[in-house]
Amino acid sequence: MIYLQIRKNLLRGHFPPGHRFRLTQLCEEYGASVSVVREALTHLSSQGLVALEPNKGFSVPSLTDAEINDVAFVRSEIESLAVRRSIELGDLSWEARVLAAHHELAETPNASLEDDPEANELWTDAHRTFHAVCAEACESPRLLAFRAQLYDQSEIIRQMAKLRQGKTRNVAAEHAAIAKAVISRNADEAARLLHHHIDATRQACLHSLSKSQ
């Protein structure tokens, strides 16, 4: 499906900020008609993953600092709400899925896209799964859909920033602490840790993007 292929490349950071999509080029690359490619880009635009400007067409968003801050703020609020409800409503099977998702994430090397694209994609998928599973027991399809949309927007920002795990931040420890709080049914601690986790990524993205300009 063309939509999924373009979306996957977006989330991998394949297209740089400001990249303008050429429909004919995408048609050749994905072997699809203009109408199918336009429909896929329109769908991505409705999710905030692609920008659509009158008379200019579709492009990859060049996000401002204010927009990055806003995405992080709203995501942290929505993510925390979903996790709080999951802690309240989730059963033992959900706990087991959280443990399994965290184990897979912890055992997957966090390589940069430039150094090892395949390993980077594996970690990115494990990271997405972990956060999704922590929230999945909230029993609200709309909340989960909104959470997933915000996660994807955050992921594009993270990939644009080309973050590397440095000495000043232990991302693996952050995930371990979140998993522990969730399994312990400590909603306040889980929410606090999620806010810190998302805000640390926000700050790192702003710093990285400012250096690249």
C-alpha positions in Angstrom: 0.0 0.0 0.0 1.5 3.3 -1.1 0.3 5.2 1.9 2.1 2.8 4.3 5.3 2.9 2.2 5.5 6.7 2.1 4.6 6.9 5.8 7.3 4.4 6.7 9.9 6.4 4.8 8.7 9.6 6.5 9.1 8.1 9.9 12.5 6.8 9.1 13.6 10.3 8.2 14.1 9.4 4.6 12.8 12.8 3.4 14.6 15.9 4.8 12.6 18.8 6.3 11.2 21.0 3.6 11.4 18.2 1.0 8.8 18.9 -1.7 7.1 15.8 -3.1 7.0 15.5 -6.9 4.0 13.3 -7.8 5.6 12.0 -11.0 8.7 11.0 -9.2 6.7 9.2 -6.5 4.6 7.4 -9.2 7.8 6.1 -10.8 9.4 5.1 -7.4 6.4 3.3 -6.1 4.8 2.1 -9.3 1.5 3.8 -8.7 -0.9 6.2 -10.5 -1.0 9.9 -9.7 -4.4 9.6 -8.1 -3.2 6.9 -5.7 -0.1 8.8 -4.7 -2.1 12.0 -4.2 -4.7 10.2 -2.1 -1.8 8.8 0.1 -0.3 12.2 0.6 -3.7 13.7 1.4 -4.2 11.1 4.1 -0.7 11.8 5.5 -1.5 15.5 5.4 -4.7 15.0 7.4 -2.5 13.3 10.1 -0.1 16.2 10.3 2.7 14.1 8.8 2.9 16.0 5.5 2.3 19.7 4.8 -0.1 20.8 2.0 0.1 24.4 0.7 -2.2 25.8 -2.0 -0.5 26.1 -5.4 2.7 24.5 -3.9 1.7 20.9 -3.2 2.9 18.5 -0.6 6.1 18.7 1.4 7.8 17.5 4.6 7.0 19.9 7.4 9.9 22.2 8.5 8.8 22.5 12.1 9.5 25.6 14.2 10.6 25.5 17.8 7.1 26.5 18.8 5.6 23.6 16.8 8.1 21.1 18.3 7.3 22.3 21.8 3.5 22.1 21.1 3.8 18.5 19.8 5.8 17.4 22.8 3.4 19.2 25.2 0.2 17.6 23.8 1.8 14.2 23.3 3.0 14.1 26.9 -0.5 15.0 28.2 -2.3 12.5 25.9 0.3 9.7 26.5 0.1 10.1 30.3 -3.7 10.1 30.2 -3.8 6.8 28.2 -1.2 5.2 30.4 -3.0 6.3 33.6 -6.2 4.7 32.3 -4.3 1.5 31.2 -2.9 1.2 34.7 -6.4 1.5 36.1 -8.1 -0.9 33.6 -5.4 -3.2 32.3 -5.3 -6.9 33.3 -2.5 -9.4 33.8 -2.3 -10.1 30.1 -1.6 -6.5 29.5 1.1 -6.4 32.1 2.7 -9.4 30.4 2.7 -7.5 27.1 4.3 -4.5 28.7 7.0 -6.7 30.1 7.6 -8.4 26.7 7.6 -5.1 24.8 10.1 -3.6 27.2 12.3 -6.7 27.1 12.4 -6.5 23.3 13.2 -2.8 23.3 16.0 -3.3 25.9 17.6 -6.1 23.9 17.5 -4.2 20.6 20.6 -2.1 19.8 19.9 1.6 19.4 21.9 2.4 16.2 21.8 5.6 14.2 20.2 5.7 10.8 23.5 6.6 9.2 25.5 3.8 10.9 23.0 0.9 10.5 19.6 1.7 8.8 18.3 -1.8 9.5 19.2 -1.8 13.1 17.8 1.7 13.5 14.5 0.5 12.0 14.3 -2.4 14.4 14.9 -0.2 17.4 12.4 2.4 16.1 9.7 -0.4 15.7 10.5 -1.7 19.2 10.3 1.8 20.7 7.0 2.5 19.0 5.6 -0.9 20.2 6.7 -0.3 23.8 5.0 3.1 24.1 1.9 1.8 22.3 1.5 -1.3 24.6 1.9 0.8 27.8 -1.2 2.8 26.6 -3.2 0.1 24.8 -5.4 -0.9 27.8 -7.1 2.5 28.2 -10.2 1.2 26.5 -10.6 4.3 24.3 -10.1 3.9 20.5 -10.2 7.6 19.9 -7.6 8.3 22.6 -5.4 5.6 21.2 -5.8 7.0 17.6 -4.9 10.5 18.8 -1.9 9.1 20.8 -0.6 7.3 17.8 -0.9 10.4 15.5 1.0 12.5 18.0 3.6 9.7 18.4 4.2 9.7 14.6 4.6 13.5 14.6 7.1 13.2 17.4 9.0 10.4 15.6 9.4 12.6 12.5 10.9 15.3 14.6 13.2 12.8 16.4 14.4 11.4 13.0 14.9 14.9 11.6 17.1 15.7 14.6 19.2 12.5 14.0 19.5 12.0 17.8 22.3 9.9 19.2 22.3 8.5 22.7 25.0 10.4 24.5 26.6 10.4 27.9 24.2 13.0 29.4 21.1 10.8 28.9 20.4 7.1 29.5 17.4 6.4 27.3 17.4 2.7 28.2 17.2 3.5 31.9 14.3 5.9 31.2 12.3 3.1 29.5 13.1 0.7 32.3 11.8 3.1 34.9 8.6 3.7 32.9 8.0 0.0 32.6 8.6 -0.5 36.3 6.2 2.2 37.2 3.5 0.8 34.9 3.9 -2.7 36.1 3.8 -1.5 39.7 0.5 0.3 38.9 2.0 3.6 40.1 0.1 6.0 37.8 1.6 9.2 39.2 5.2 8.0 38.8 4.5 6.6 35.3 3.0 10.0 34.3 5.9 11.9 35.8 8.5 9.7 34.0 6.7 10.0 30.7 6.6 13.8 30.9 10.3 13.8 31.7 11.1 11.3 28.9 9.2 13.2 26.2 10.5 16.6 27.4 14.1 15.3 27.3 13.6 14.2 23.7 12.1 17.6 22.9 15.1 19.5 24.3 17.5 17.2 22.5 15.7 17.7 19.2 15.7 21.5 19.6 19.4 21.5 20.4 20.3 19.1 17.5 18.2 21.0 15.0 19.6 24.4 16.1 23.2 23.1 15.5 22.4 21.9 12.0 21.0 25.2 10.9 
